[in-house]
Amino acid sequence: MSPTTYRPVHGHVTFLGAGPGDPGLLTLRAVAALAEADVLVADPTVLDVVRGHARSAVETPELVSLDGALGGTTGYASKLVMASAGTGKRVVRAVTGDPGLDGDTAEEMLACAQAGIPFEVVPGVASAVGVPAYAGVPIGRHVRFVDAPTASARCWAEAGTSDAMLVVSTTLEAVAAAAAELVAAGRKPDTPLTVTVAGTTTRQRSWTATLAGIAAELKATKALPSAEPGQAAIAVVGEPVTGAPGQLSWFETKPLFGWRVLVPRTKEQAESLSEQLRSYGAVPHEVPTIAVEPPRTPQQMERAVKGLVTGRYEWIAFTSVNAVRAVREKFEEYGLDARAFAGIKVAAVGEQTAKSLVEFGVKPDLVPSGEQSAAGLLEDWPPYDPVFDPIDRVFLPRADIATETLVAGLIELGWEVDDVTAYRTVRASPPPADTREAIKGGGFDAVLFTSSSTVRNLVGIAGKPHNVTVIACIGPATAKTAEEHGLRVDVMAPEPSVHALAEALADFGRARRAAALEAGDPVTRPSERRPGSRRRARG
């Protein structure tokens, strides 16, 4: 009988660079590693950046933040990592910037190596490189990196006498002291300096001055009183590689940079709209104003679904994501799947509805080529032809409060319509207290109203937006409802489309910024106009 060899079971550790703060800077490999993780051990500064890419709720990994109350030490992180990996789990250790430039992370790697735990390194965008890029300060090839908290007197002396551009990792409070160190070591007092905090995020803010003048600049702009204690900063010292300081600023000059925009929709409904707002530099905040409930009498919906299976319909038209969800839930109740749509033409009112159908396994036959609305759908809908259309009936599952535009248009085109209430819309529960306070107190810079019902429901559940908040409406009817509720309408979409509405708001922000610059005024957000806002502002 041969002896049994004991082999310890070890998991795997991925040391992952999460970048400086922008979730869009995660690499494809980082996203893949997060999707496979059993345990996520993350620096608190990047936990929100990486958490969204961890596995779904069905396979939720253990999320561990290195809270300050626990010390946040390398030793504690190392114990968490090895304890989990030692039980066979896949661990992702996420750190700010790039793990290869982090001495503490190197110690954690060494601990894994000594314990025989296999690991890999997924590089990330280093803060010292990514932040200057987002601040519009190219650093070129001849550059020297200085970590101010650990820099020795010799390091400062060499940096002061060097003619290289310097990238200094420091804190906002210590920037003036670092500048003084460099001047004392030989750097010219009029050497340009750009310091950036919260780099690559929509809270980013930069100041440009000289080594001799940075302390006065920070004082004049009241930067320090509004900063978080010990707020990390990246300072770039030296003549810019291209142009003058500020000429290449592309991130902080986005038309809605830093604007908190209220979107009265659910996160699922607002996905593409929120992404568009982010592309303009805004911070979207979704607040649902309606909730969806089953119809009071489900028999009509049940008959329609049975008719769908037995060949009663030539078309089914979906006018919302909620309609797709309602039909899908009824299918699952009957043990059906997307194959039940075989032989039936499927129409979707817009891209988001079409996307939810594709996720269900159904590719729509008709999506409006122009305006994404019932009117746009009718523009492309073919008239009934008894020669080519064996069946003249359309199944239209929709909300209880939907308008009659589509029904009337289809009947005019010669179709018979089964207009079925698939779900009811009711007013949503009030948002959290801090959100209600931000709405009424001017904490939001803008709100997008996409229908008259969103105006009525938002005011009903959260109160009327503050008068400094920019009110943007999708069309005249929505604008009229807003005005009836005492709101000043600042922006109206040129066409009834949520994406046109977001673009119109961006144009408003762009014009507002240009006017401030032309007048020589500081560029501020609308919410910064309310009393006391400068003391509370977070950039």
N, C-alpha and C positions, 0 to 999 in steps of 0.2 A: 504494500500500500504506500503510494507516494505521499510525501508530506504536503500539507496545504500551505501555500504561500499567501500570506496576508498582504493585500495591497490597499493602502489607504485610498478612499474615494475623495477626490478633490473636484471642486467646480472649476470655474474660470472667471478671471477678472479682466474687465476692460477699463483701462484708464483713459478717460474720454475728455477731450478739450471742448468745452461748451462755448468758447468764444467770449467776447467782451459783454454781451447782453442782448444783442439782436438775435431772436430765434431763427431768423432766416440765414444766419451764418453757420448753422450746424451743417456738417458735411453729410453726404449720403450714407457714408459708413457709420457715422454717429447715429443717425436715425435708425439704421438697421440694427445696430447693437442695442439701442434702447428698446426696440420692439421685441427683442429676444430676452431681455433682462428679467431675472427673477427678483433681484434686489437692486434698488437704486440708492446709492449713498452720494449725496450731492452737497456741494457748498451751498449755503443759504442764498448766495447771490445769483445762483444759476438754477435753483430748484424749479422755478416757474418756467424757465427756458426749456428744460429737458422733460419735465413731467408730462407734457402733452403728447410726447412721442413714446411714452411707456405703453405697455400692453393695455388692451381694452379692459372694461370693467369685469368682463368674464374671467380674465386672466390677470388680475391686478397684482403687480409686484409689490413687494414691501418698500414703501417710500420712507427714507430716513434723512432728516435734515440735521446738519451739524449745528444745533442750536447753541447760542452763546451760553445758556445755562448749563450746558454739558461741557463747556470748555472749548469746544470746537478745535481740539488739538489733533495733531497728526497721529498721536498714539491712539486716541479714541477712534478715529476714522479707520486706522489700520486694524484695530480689533474688530470693528464692525465688518470690515471687508473680509478678513480671514475667517471669522466665525461663520459667516454665511457661505463662503467658498468651501470651507472645510466640510460642509454638509452636502456638497454636490451642487450648489446653486450657481447660476450664472449671475455675476455681480457687475454692475456698471458703477464705476467711481467717477463722477463728473466734477470737474474743477473749472474755475474761471480761466479764460484764455487758453493756453496750450500747456498740457501736462509736462512737456519736455523742458519748459522754462520755469518750472515750479520745484524748488528744492525740497519742499515738504512732500510732494507727490513722489519724488525720486526715492525718498526714504520708505514710503509705502510700497513702492515697487520692489525695493530691496528686501523688505519684510516678506513679501510674497515669494520672491526667489529663494530666500533662505528656508521658507516653509515648504518649498516644493509645489507651490500653487501656480499653475500656468496662467500667464497673463499676456495681454497685448496692449498696445498704445494706439489710440486714435487721435492724431494731432488736431488741434483747433486753431482758430485765428487768434494770435496773441494780441492782448490788449494794446501793447506798445506799437503794434503795426496797424491793427484795425481801427483804433480810436482816431489816430491822425488822419487816416483815409476818410473817415466819416466827418471829420472836422474840416476837410478840404485843405490839408497841409501835407503835400507829398514830401516824404523824407529822403528820397533818393538813395544812392548806394553808399555814400560816405557818411555813415551815421554811427553814433555810439549810444548805447543804452545804459542808463544809470538808475539803480534802485535806491532812491533817496533814503529810506529808513535804514538800510544796511550799508550805505556808502561810507567808506573810510575817508580820512583826511587826504590820503594819497589819491583816492579815486576822484575826489573833488578837485584836487590840484591838477591831475591829468586832464580832467574834463575842461577845466578852466583854460588851460594852455592849448588844448586841441582846437583845430579849426573845423572839426567835424560837426555836423548837425547833431544835437543831443535830444534824446527822447527820455524824459525823466518820469519815472513812476513815483508818485508822491501822494499827498493829501492836499485838499484845497487850502487848509489852514497853513500848511508848510511850504506852499509855493513861494511866498515872499522870502522865506528863510533860505530856500534852495537857490533863488535868484541872487541873494546876497552872497552866498557861498561862491557862486560862479564868478561874480564881479570881483570878489576878494582874491580869487585864484587867477584872475587875469582876463576874463571875458569883458568885452567892452560894454559899458552900461547901456548903450543904445542898441544892443543886439535885440532883434525881435523875439518875442515869446508868445506862444499861443497855449493857453491852458484849457483843458476840456474835462468836464465832469459828466457822469452818467453816459459815457460815450456809447454810440451805436443804438441808444434807446431814444424813445420820444421825449425823454426828460433831459436829453443832452443839451448842454449849454457851454459855449466857448467865450473866452475873453482874450483879446489880443492887445499887447502893450510891448514895452521893452523890459529888460531885466531891471532897470532902475525905476520903471514906472508901474510895474505890475501891482505892487502893494497899494498905490493910490487908485489904480483902476478898479481893483476889487472892493476898495472902500467906497469909491464913488458910486458904483453900481449896486452897493449893498449885497454883494454876493455871499459874504460869510454869514451874516445873520440868518439867511434863508437856507443855508446848506445844512445837510445832515452832519452830525459830529463825526469826524474821521472820514469824510467822504473822499473816496479814491479819485485821483485826478491824474491825467497824463499831460505833461508839459513838453512842448516841442520848442527847442531853443536853436536859433540860427536863421540865416537868410533863407527865405523860401526857395525851393528848387525852381518853381515856375510862378511868375507873376508876383503880385503883392499879397500880403496876408488878407484873407477873406475873399479874394477873387474866385477861388475854386470851391467855395462853400456850396455844397449841393444838398446836404441832408437837412441842416437847420433852416434852409431857405425854401423848403417845400411849402406849398400854399396853405396847408392846414397843420403845420408842424406843431405838435404838442397839444392841439385842440382836443378836448374831451367832447366827443359827439355822442349824443343820446340817440339810439336807434330803437324805436318802439316796436320791436319784433323779437321773436324767439331766436336763440343762437342758430338753430338749424335754418330758419327762414332768412336770416340776415347774413349767412356765410359769405356769399359773393359780394354783397354790399359792404360788409365790414372789411373785407380784403381790399376792396377798391379804396375805401377811406384810409386804410393803413398806407396804401401806396402814395397818398397825398400827405402822409406824416401824421395823420390823426390817430387818436386813441378811441376806437368805438366802444360803446358800453350798451349792450343789448338789454332791454327791459320789455318783456312780453306784456302786452296790454289786453290780449284776449287769451282765453283758454278754450280748448276743443273738447267737446263731450259728444257721446253717441246721440243719435236722433231719439226723440221721445217715443216714436213708433218705428221700430226697426223692420217691420214686415215689408214695407215698400222696398227697402234696400235688399232684403233677402230675396224677394221676387226678381229684382233686377239682376242680381248676381246669378241666380238660377237661369234667367233668360239669356245671360251672357254665355253660359256653358251650352245651352240648348240651341244656339244659333238665332236668337231673336234680333240681334243687332248687327249692322254693318260697321258702325263706328262706336268708339267710346272716347269721350272728350274729358280730359283732366284739366281743371282750371286752377289747381293749387297743389302744393305738396301735401296738404292735409287730405285732399281728396284721394290722392294716391295711397296715403297711409290707411284711410278708411276702407278702401277696396281691398288692400293687401291684408288687413286684419280680418276682414270677412272671408277672404280666400283661405287664410290659415285656419279659421274656425271650421270651414268645410273640408279641410285637407287638400285644398287646391294650391297650385303654384302658377308660375308665369306661363306654363304650357296651355292654360285655359284661354289665353288670348290668341291662340292659333286661328288664323282665318279672319280675325277681326282687325280693322284698321284702328290705330291708336293716335290720338292727337294730344298735344301738350301745349299749354298756353305760353310757356316760356322756358328758358334754359334751366332754371332751378327745378321746375316740375319735370322736365325731361330727364334731368340728372337723377331724380328720385326714381323715375321709371326704369332707367338703365340699371340702377342699384337693385331693383326688383327683378331684373332679367328681361326687361321689355324695351326694345328700341322703338321710339315713336315714329310713326309714318309722317306726321305733320307737326312742325313747329313753326310759328310765324317767322317769316323772313324779314319782317319789319318790326313794328311796334309789338312788344310782348304784352298783349292784353287781349280781352275778348274781341275787341274791334280788330286788332291785328290778326287774330286767328280767323275771323270771318273773311278778311281780305284774301286769304289763301285757301279757304275752304271751298272744295269743288261743289257745284250744284248737283242735285240729285239727277241721275240719268237712268231711266228705267231699262235701258239697253245694257249698260255696263254695271249697274248696281242691283244685284239680285234682291237686296233688302233695303228698305227705305227708312230704317229706324236708327236713331242715335241714343246711346245711353249717356246721360250727363249727370254724374255724381258730383254734388256740390254742397256748399254751406247753406244753412237755412236763411241767411240774410243776403244771399247773392242777388245781383241785379238781373234783369230780364234781357239784357242786351244780346247775349249769345243765343238764348232760346228763340227770341224773335227773329234774329238773323238767320238761323238755321231753318226755321219754318219758311222764311221768305225764299230760301234757296231750294225749297221743295222737300225738306226732310221732316219726318215725324220725330218728335223728341220725347223721350222719357226723362222728365226733369225730376231727379230723385234727391231728396235730402239725405246726404251721406253722413253729415256731422252737424253739430250745432256750435256756434261760437258764443261764448259768454265772456263777461268782463273778468280779467285775470285778478288774482289776489294782489294787494299792494306790494310794491318792492320793499326791500329792507329800509330801515329808518334812515341810514346814512345816504342812501340813494334819493329818498324823498327830500331830505334836507338839501342835498346838492341841487336837485331840480328847482326847488323853491328859493334856495339861497344864492343861485347864480354860480354854482360849482361846475356847470356844464357850459361849454362855449357855444354849442349849437345843438339843435334837435331836428331830426328829419321826420316829417309827417308824411306818410305814404297813403293816407286815406282820411276821410272825415271821421271815421270810427276811431282811428288811432288818436286823433285830437281829443275827442270826447272821452275815450277810455283812459288816456294818460292823465288828463285833468281830473277825472273821477277817482282814480286810484292813487295818484301821487301829488296832485295839486298843480297850479299853473306855473309854468317856467318863469324864472326871473326876467325882468325887462332887459338885462344885459345879454341874455342868451339869444343867439341868432336863430330865427325861426325860418326853416326851409320847408316848402310845401310842394307836393308833386303836381298840383294842378289848381285851377280856379275854384273848383268846388271845395277842395281841402282848405285852400286859403281863406275862403269865405267862412268856413266853420271855425278856423283859427281866430279870425277877426271877431266873430260872434262871441268867442270866449275871452275877448280882451287882449289878444296877442297881436303884436306888430309883425307882419310878414316881411321878411328881408329878402328872401330868395324864392324864386319859383322856377321849376324845371321847364325847359322849352318844349318838352314833350312828356307825356305821362309814363315815365320809366324811372325806376329807382336808380338806375345807373346814370341817367341824365340828371336826376336830382343831385346825386353825389358830385357829379362833374360841375353842376351849377354852383354848388357850395364851394368847391375848390376855386372856381373862377372868382367868387365873392372874396374868398380869403386872399387870393392873389392880388386883386385890385386893392384890397384893404392894406396889404403889406406895401404895395408900390406907393400908395398915398402917404403912408407913414414915412417911408424913406425919402420921398420927395419933399416932405415938410420938415425933414430933419428930426422927426420924432422917433423914439424907440419903438420897435416892433413888439407889440404886446398881443396877448390873446384877449378875446372879449371878456372872459371871466375875471381878468385882472383889472377891469374897470370898476368892479364893485368895491365899496368901502372895506378897507382892511385886507383886501385880497393879496397885496404884495407881501404881507407878513406870513400869509398861509401858503403862498404859491410854492409849488415844487418844481418849477422850471418848465 
